[in-house]
């Protein structure tokens, strides 16, 4: 059974039946799913969870869809890796990387889309759609294909080619919008009012948002049923930041872990940092900005959940930090060179933000810290193309040694390294 009992306005707290709606008709506040936590606590345990599917659907008690009805493509239970090399550089002895770039379409977006597609099928929608900064369109196209639904994806026309190809392969209708993500989102919102489409992050947003909670559940389980001291999360709409925290809280609410005392940190790039700006100025609301950042997957200038992300920052004692644009690629390279993980620009923002948090003393050396890597670097290869600088040589042995010496690699081509 599903323990979801209602949709509740996050503003005025009015309740609605569980339907494909996303805003309160009285105050226009966003709706979220509420659950029977007493029922969950009575009927699940650590043992029952570990005996469930080897995917995010082992946590279906906390989701608005039963695992029996789920469109499960193998999303979740992604690696949580001890990052000793990176931790040593940052002065952190207990640093972990949650590598969510290895999901079916290579980003965390498979989590919310798996929930949304499952619910869309339950509501008997025939069309799945989304506006996207890149990763979401790939997840929607893939899940729509698996579900046998028609799919449409709206995206800014200057999006990275890898992300467009990564969605196109699944056969959706591609809609390239000559404008920003916020403009593409506005267009999709207008269409959602007039067409019977399941637009995953608009009329289906309440269900979509719930999938990201599974990251919190997984981290708690993978850490031996405990919450981390710190989470470092990239922010676009701000929803991921709030839902990881909600997932940790829910685990505490039903007694699976002790009540979390995690400090939830948020990272953005300086070219699009409206939530950071609001936090630093102690504003109650987020002022929209026009994105101008290399981190296109985070380029939402008017973040829908920005206000709620601010609430989580203040509730948990977290910090919002912005990294310089040039630090984004530095973060990508640093994670690859230390831990062997190739992340996209959002991950570069996380690693650079993590470094700032460590240097400022906000995260202490021995505190258990989890950095969330949400997308794969193969999707944004353009930003690191200048790393391609090979030693050019003929197949001749002597020419190889000459070329190596000319490039300053004498240490790799010296007599001491040769087989005796």
C-alpha positions as CSV (number, residue, x, y, z in Angstrom):
1,X,0.0,0.0,0.0
2,X,1.0,3.7,-0.4
3,X,1.2,5.7,2.8
4,X,0.6,9.0,1.0
5,X,-2.5,10.5,2.4
6,X,-2.9,14.0,1.0
7,X,-1.4,16.9,-0.8
8,X,-0.7,19.9,1.5
9,X,0.0,23.5,0.7
10,X,3.4,24.5,2.0
11,X,2.0,28.0,2.6
12,X,-1.4,27.9,4.1
13,X,-1.4,24.1,4.9
14,X,-4.7,23.4,3.2
15,X,-5.1,19.8,2.1
16,X,-6.1,18.4,-1.3
17,X,-6.7,14.9,-2.6
18,X,-3.8,13.3,-4.4
19,X,-4.2,14.6,-8.0
20,X,-2.0,16.0,-10.8
21,X,-2.1,19.5,-9.4
22,X,0.8,21.6,-8.0
23,X,-0.4,24.8,-6.5
24,X,-2.9,25.8,-3.8
25,X,-6.0,27.5,-5.3
26,X,-6.3,29.8,-2.3
27,X,-2.8,31.1,-1.8
28,X,-1.0,29.7,-4.8
29,X,1.6,28.1,-2.6
30,X,3.3,24.8,-3.8
31,X,1.8,21.5,-2.8
32,X,3.7,18.6,-1.4
33,X,2.8,15.0,-0.5
34,X,2.1,14.2,3.2
35,X,2.3,10.7,4.6
36,X,1.0,8.5,7.4
37,X,4.3,8.3,9.3
38,X,2.8,6.3,12.2
39,X,1.7,3.7,9.6
40,X,5.2,3.7,8.1
41,X,6.8,3.2,11.5
42,X,4.6,0.3,12.3
43,X,5.2,-1.6,9.1
44,X,8.8,-1.1,8.0
45,X,12.2,-1.7,9.6
46,X,15.9,-1.6,8.6
47,X,15.6,-5.3,7.8
48,X,12.5,-4.9,5.5
49,X,14.3,-2.1,3.6
50,X,17.4,-4.1,3.0
51,X,15.4,-7.0,1.7
52,X,13.7,-4.8,-0.8
53,X,14.8,-4.0,-4.4
54,X,18.4,-3.0,-5.1
55,X,17.1,0.4,-6.3
56,X,15.6,3.5,-4.8
57,X,12.2,1.6,-4.7
58,X,13.3,-0.2,-1.5
59,X,12.1,3.0,0.1
60,X,8.7,3.0,-1.5
61,X,6.9,3.4,1.9
62,X,8.2,7.0,1.8
63,X,7.0,7.6,-1.8
64,X,3.6,8.2,-3.4
65,X,3.8,5.0,-5.5
66,X,4.1,1.4,-4.4
67,X,7.1,-0.5,-5.7
68,X,4.7,-3.0,-7.3
69,X,3.5,-0.1,-9.6
70,X,6.8,1.5,-10.1
71,X,8.5,2.1,-13.4
72,X,11.9,0.9,-12.1
73,X,14.8,1.2,-14.5
74,X,17.4,0.4,-11.9
75,X,17.8,3.9,-10.5
76,X,19.4,4.4,-7.1
77,X,21.7,2.6,-4.6
78,X,24.5,4.5,-6.3
79,X,28.0,4.4,-4.7
80,X,28.9,6.3,-1.6
81,X,32.7,6.4,-1.8
82,X,35.3,7.4,0.8
83,X,37.2,10.3,-0.8
84,X,40.6,10.0,1.0
85,X,42.7,11.7,-1.7
86,X,40.4,14.7,-2.1
87,X,39.9,14.8,1.7
88,X,43.6,15.0,2.2
89,X,43.8,18.0,-0.1
90,X,41.0,19.8,1.7
91,X,42.0,18.8,5.3
92,X,39.0,16.5,5.7
93,X,39.4,13.0,7.2
94,X,35.9,11.8,6.8
95,X,34.8,13.0,3.4
96,X,32.5,10.9,1.2
97,X,31.2,11.3,-2.4
98,X,27.7,10.2,-3.2
99,X,28.2,9.5,-6.9
100,X,24.7,9.8,-8.5
101,X,26.2,10.2,-12.0
102,X,25.9,6.5,-12.6
103,X,22.1,6.2,-12.8
104,X,20.5,5.0,-16.0
105,X,20.6,8.3,-17.8
106,X,23.7,9.4,-15.8
107,X,22.2,11.9,-13.4
108,X,20.1,12.1,-10.2
109,X,17.1,13.2,-12.3
110,X,16.2,9.6,-12.8
111,X,15.0,9.5,-9.2
112,X,12.2,12.1,-9.5
113,X,11.3,11.1,-13.0
114,X,10.9,7.4,-12.0
115,X,8.3,8.5,-9.4
116,X,6.6,11.0,-11.7
117,X,6.3,8.6,-14.7
118,X,4.9,5.9,-12.4
119,X,2.3,8.3,-11.1
120,X,1.6,9.7,-14.6
121,X,0.7,6.1,-15.7
122,X,-1.5,5.8,-12.7
123,X,-3.3,9.0,-13.7
124,X,-3.6,7.6,-17.3
125,X,-1.6,10.4,-19.0
126,X,-0.4,9.6,-22.5
127,X,2.2,12.4,-22.9
128,X,5.2,13.0,-20.6
129,X,6.9,16.4,-20.9
130,X,9.3,18.8,-19.2
131,X,11.3,22.0,-19.5
132,X,14.9,21.2,-18.7
133,X,18.4,22.6,-18.2
134,X,19.7,19.3,-19.6
135,X,19.7,16.3,-17.3
136,X,16.0,16.2,-16.8
137,X,15.2,15.9,-20.5
138,X,17.3,12.8,-20.8
139,X,15.6,11.2,-17.8
140,X,12.1,12.1,-19.1
141,X,12.9,10.9,-22.6
142,X,14.2,7.5,-21.3
143,X,11.4,6.9,-18.9
144,X,8.8,8.0,-21.4
145,X,10.2,5.5,-23.9
146,X,10.1,2.7,-21.3
147,X,6.6,3.6,-20.4
148,X,5.4,3.7,-24.0
149,X,4.4,7.3,-23.7
150,X,4.9,10.2,-26.1
151,X,7.5,12.7,-24.8
152,X,8.3,16.3,-25.4
153,X,11.3,18.1,-23.9
154,X,11.8,21.9,-23.9
155,X,15.3,23.3,-23.4
156,X,17.4,26.5,-24.0
157,X,18.8,26.3,-27.6
158,X,22.3,27.0,-26.3
159,X,22.4,23.8,-24.2
160,X,25.4,21.5,-24.3
161,X,25.3,19.2,-27.3
162,X,26.0,16.1,-25.2
163,X,22.8,16.6,-23.2
164,X,20.7,17.2,-26.3
165,X,22.1,14.0,-27.9
166,X,21.6,12.2,-24.6
167,X,17.9,12.9,-24.8
168,X,17.4,12.7,-28.5
169,X,18.5,9.0,-28.6
170,X,15.3,8.0,-26.8
171,X,13.1,9.5,-29.5
172,X,11.3,12.5,-27.9
173,X,10.0,15.6,-29.6
174,X,12.8,18.1,-29.1
175,X,11.7,21.7,-28.5
176,X,14.7,24.1,-28.6
177,X,13.6,27.5,-27.1
178,X,15.4,30.6,-28.1
179,X,15.8,31.9,-24.6
180,X,16.8,30.9,-21.0
181,X,15.5,28.0,-19.0
182,X,13.2,30.3,-17.1
183,X,11.6,31.3,-20.5
184,X,11.3,27.7,-21.5
185,X,9.7,26.9,-18.2
186,X,7.2,29.7,-18.6
187,X,6.2,28.3,-22.1
188,X,5.8,24.8,-20.7
189,X,3.7,26.1,-17.8
190,X,1.3,27.8,-20.2
191,X,1.0,24.6,-22.3
192,X,0.5,22.5,-19.2
193,X,-2.6,24.6,-18.5
194,X,-4.1,23.8,-21.9
195,X,-3.0,20.3,-22.8
196,X,-3.5,17.0,-20.9
197,X,0.2,16.4,-20.5
198,X,2.1,15.1,-17.5
199,X,4.7,17.9,-17.3
200,X,6.9,16.4,-14.7
201,X,8.2,19.6,-13.0
202,X,5.0,21.6,-13.4
203,X,1.6,20.0,-12.9
204,X,3.3,16.8,-11.6
205,X,5.9,18.7,-9.5
206,X,4.6,17.5,-6.1
207,X,5.3,13.9,-7.2
208,X,8.5,14.8,-9.0
209,X,10.0,16.4,-6.0
210,X,9.5,13.3,-3.8
211,X,12.0,11.2,-5.8
212,X,15.0,13.2,-4.7
213,X,14.3,12.3,-1.0
214,X,15.7,8.8,-1.8
215,X,19.2,10.3,-1.8
216,X,18.8,11.1,1.9
217,X,17.5,7.5,2.6
218,X,20.4,5.9,0.8
219,X,23.1,8.0,2.4
220,X,21.7,7.2,5.9
221,X,21.6,3.5,5.1
222,X,25.0,3.4,3.5
223,X,26.6,5.2,6.4
224,X,25.3,2.4,8.8
225,X,21.9,4.0,9.6
226,X,23.1,7.5,10.6
227,X,22.9,11.0,9.2
228,X,26.0,12.8,8.1
229,X,27.3,15.9,9.9
230,X,27.3,17.9,6.7
231,X,25.8,17.6,3.2
232,X,27.1,19.7,0.3
233,X,24.5,20.0,-2.5
234,X,24.3,21.8,-5.8
235,X,21.4,24.2,-6.3
236,X,19.3,25.1,-9.3
237,X,15.7,25.3,-8.2
238,X,16.7,24.5,-4.6
239,X,14.4,21.5,-4.5
240,X,17.2,18.8,-4.2
241,X,18.6,20.6,-1.2
242,X,15.3,20.6,0.6
243,X,14.4,17.0,-0.3
244,X,17.6,15.5,0.9
245,X,16.9,17.1,4.2
246,X,13.3,15.9,4.2
247,X,14.5,12.4,3.5
248,X,16.9,12.4,6.5
249,X,14.1,13.9,8.7
250,X,11.7,11.2,7.6
251,X,14.2,8.5,8.5
252,X,14.4,10.0,11.9
253,X,10.6,10.5,12.2
254,X,10.0,6.7,11.9
255,X,12.9,5.7,14.1
256,X,15.3,4.2,11.4
257,X,18.0,6.7,12.5
258,X,18.5,9.1,15.3
259,X,17.1,12.6,14.7
260,X,19.4,14.2,12.1
261,X,21.6,17.1,13.1
262,X,23.0,17.5,9.6
263,X,24.1,21.0,8.4
264,X,22.8,21.3,4.9
265,X,25.1,23.4,2.7
266,X,24.2,24.7,-0.8
267,X,26.5,25.6,-3.7
268,X,26.0,27.7,-6.8
269,X,28.3,29.3,-9.4
270,X,28.7,33.1,-9.2
271,X,27.1,33.6,-12.6
272,X,23.8,32.3,-11.3
273,X,23.7,32.5,-7.5
274,X,20.3,33.9,-6.5
275,X,19.9,31.6,-3.4
276,X,23.4,32.4,-2.2
277,X,22.8,36.1,-2.7
278,X,19.6,35.9,-0.6
279,X,21.3,33.9,2.1
280,X,24.2,36.3,2.4
281,X,21.9,39.3,2.5
282,X,19.5,37.6,5.0
283,X,16.6,38.0,2.7
284,X,13.4,36.0,3.2
285,X,12.8,35.7,-0.5
286,X,15.0,35.0,-3.5
287,X,15.4,37.8,-6.1
288,X,15.5,36.4,-9.7
289,X,18.7,36.9,-11.7
290,X,19.6,36.4,-15.4
291,X,21.9,33.4,-15.6
292,X,25.3,33.8,-17.0
293,X,27.2,30.7,-16.0
294,X,29.2,27.8,-17.4
295,X,27.2,25.5,-15.1
296,X,24.1,25.3,-17.4
297,X,22.5,22.5,-15.4
298,X,22.2,24.9,-12.5
299,X,21.2,28.0,-14.6
300,X,17.7,28.7,-13.1
301,X,17.5,32.4,-12.4
302,X,14.2,32.2,-10.6
303,X,14.4,29.1,-8.4
304,X,11.0,27.7,-7.6
305,X,12.1,26.3,-4.2
306,X,14.6,29.0,-3.4
307,X,12.6,30.3,-0.4
308,X,12.3,26.8,1.0
309,X,16.1,26.2,0.5
310,X,16.7,29.3,2.6
311,X,14.5,27.9,5.3
312,X,16.5,24.6,5.3
313,X,19.8,26.5,5.4
314,X,18.7,28.5,8.5
315,X,17.0,25.5,10.2
316,X,20.1,23.3,9.9
317,X,22.8,25.9,10.4
318,X,24.0,25.4,6.9
319,X,25.8,27.8,4.6
320,X,25.3,28.9,1.0
321,X,28.4,29.5,-1.0
322,X,29.2,30.6,-4.6
323,X,32.3,29.6,-6.5
324,X,34.0,31.7,-9.2
325,X,33.2,30.6,-12.7
326,X,36.8,29.6,-13.3
327,X,36.6,27.3,-10.3
328,X,33.9,25.2,-11.8
329,X,36.3,23.5,-14.2
330,X,39.0,23.4,-11.5
331,X,36.5,21.4,-9.4
332,X,35.8,19.0,-12.2
333,X,39.5,18.3,-12.8
334,X,40.2,18.0,-9.1
335,X,37.6,15.3,-8.5
336,X,38.7,13.4,-11.6
337,X,42.4,13.6,-10.7
338,X,42.0,12.6,-7.0
339,X,39.0,10.2,-7.0
340,X,38.6,9.0,-10.6
341,X,35.1,10.5,-10.9
342,X,34.3,12.5,-14.0
343,X,31.5,14.9,-13.2
344,X,29.7,17.6,-15.1
345,X,29.7,21.3,-14.2
346,X,27.3,21.0,-11.3
347,X,29.8,18.6,-9.7
348,X,32.5,21.1,-10.3
349,X,30.4,23.7,-8.4
350,X,30.0,21.2,-5.5
351,X,33.7,20.4,-5.2
352,X,34.7,24.1,-5.4
353,X,32.1,25.0,-2.9
354,X,33.3,22.2,-0.6
355,X,36.8,23.6,-0.7
356,X,35.5,27.0,0.4
357,X,33.6,25.4,3.2
358,X,36.6,23.5,4.4
359,X,39.0,26.5,4.1
360,X,36.6,28.7,6.1
361,X,36.4,26.1,8.9
362,X,32.7,25.6,8.5
363,X,33.4,21.9,8.0
364,X,35.9,20.5,10.6
365,X,38.5,17.9,9.8
366,X,36.9,14.9,11.5
367,X,33.2,15.7,10.7
368,X,31.4,13.2,8.5
369,X,30.7,15.1,5.2
370,X,28.9,13.9,2.1
371,X,29.3,15.8,-1.2
372,X,26.6,15.0,-3.8
373,X,27.7,14.5,-7.4
374,X,24.6,14.7,-9.5
375,X,25.6,14.4,-13.1
376,X,28.2,12.7,-15.4
377,X,31.0,14.6,-17.1
378,X,30.5,12.9,-20.4
379,X,27.5,15.2,-20.8
380,X,29.5,18.4,-20.7
381,X,32.8,17.5,-22.4
382,X,33.0,20.9,-24.1
383,X,34.1,22.7,-20.8
384,X,37.2,20.5,-20.5
385,X,38.2,20.2,-24.2
386,X,41.3,22.3,-23.7
387,X,42.8,19.4,-21.6
388,X,43.4,17.6,-24.9
389,X,47.1,18.2,-25.5
390,X,48.8,15.0,-26.6
391,X,52.5,14.3,-27.1
392,X,52.7,13.8,-30.9
393,X,55.1,11.2,-32.2
394,X,55.7,8.8,-35.1
395,X,55.7,5.1,-34.4
396,X,59.5,5.3,-34.2
397,X,61.1,4.5,-30.8
398,X,63.7,7.3,-31.0
399,X,61.1,9.8,-32.1
400,X,59.0,8.9,-29.1
401,X,61.9,9.6,-26.7
402,X,62.7,12.8,-28.5
403,X,59.1,14.0,-28.3
404,X,58.8,13.2,-24.6
405,X,62.0,15.1,-23.9
406,X,60.9,18.1,-25.9
407,X,57.6,18.2,-23.9
408,X,59.5,18.0,-20.6
409,X,58.6,14.4,-19.7
410,X,62.2,13.3,-19.2
411,X,61.1,11.8,-15.9
412,X,58.9,9.3,-17.7
413,X,61.4,8.5,-20.4
414,X,64.7,8.1,-18.6
415,X,67.1,5.2,-18.4
416,X,66.1,4.3,-14.8
417,X,62.6,3.5,-15.8
418,X,63.7,1.1,-18.6
419,X,63.5,-2.7,-18.2
420,X,67.1,-3.8,-17.3
